[in-house]
Amino acid sequence: MATSHPISTRLDEARTMSRREDNPFGSKRRDIDSPPVSRWSGRDFRGLSADFRVDILDHDDEVIVVAELPGAEENAIRVNLLNPQTLRITARRAGPSEEESGGGYSILERGNGILSRLIRLPASVTEEGAGTGFKNGVLEVRLRKMRGQSEPGGKEIPIE
C-alpha cells in the first residue's frame, strides 16, 4: 500500500477546506487589488457604485450615517433626503491643480470630481430635527425616525 507524502496530504486538506462554506477565506475571499465591498451592499441600490464608504447606525429613535469624504470641502457637500428611506450624499472633491504639480506627477490617484451615493436607510426617517456635522473629511448625518406616515418628495439638509 502506497502512502502519500505529508505535504501533499496537507495540500489536499487545504483544498477541501477552501471549498467548505464555513471557511472564512473560501468563496467570500476577495483579491487585495479589488475594490472594497461595502458590508451594506445588500442595502444599497443594485447597479450603482459606492464612491465613498459609509457606516450606518440604527438606534431606537434615530439613524446615523457617517460618510468618509476625503478631500471634500464643507461648502461642496449636499445631503438630500429623497424619501423616508433614501438619502443621497453628493460632494465635489478638488484634486491637485496644475500649478501645484508642475505637471510632474508620475502617479495621480487622488483625482478631482463628484462623489455621489444613494443610501438605503434601515428605517423611515424625517428631515425634521435632522442634524449634520463635517470635520476632518468625515460627514455625520443624524435623522430622526418617523412615527407616522411619510409624504412624497424630498428635502435638502444643510451642512452645519
Secondary structure, DSSP 8 states (H G I E B T S, - for coil): -----HHHHHHHHHHHHHHSTT-TTSTT---TTS----TTTTTS-TT---SS-EEEEE-SSEEEEEEE-TTEEEEEEEEEEEETTEEEEEEEE----HHHHTT--S---S--EEEEEEEE-SS-EEEEEEEEEEETTEEEEEEEE-SS---SS-EEE---
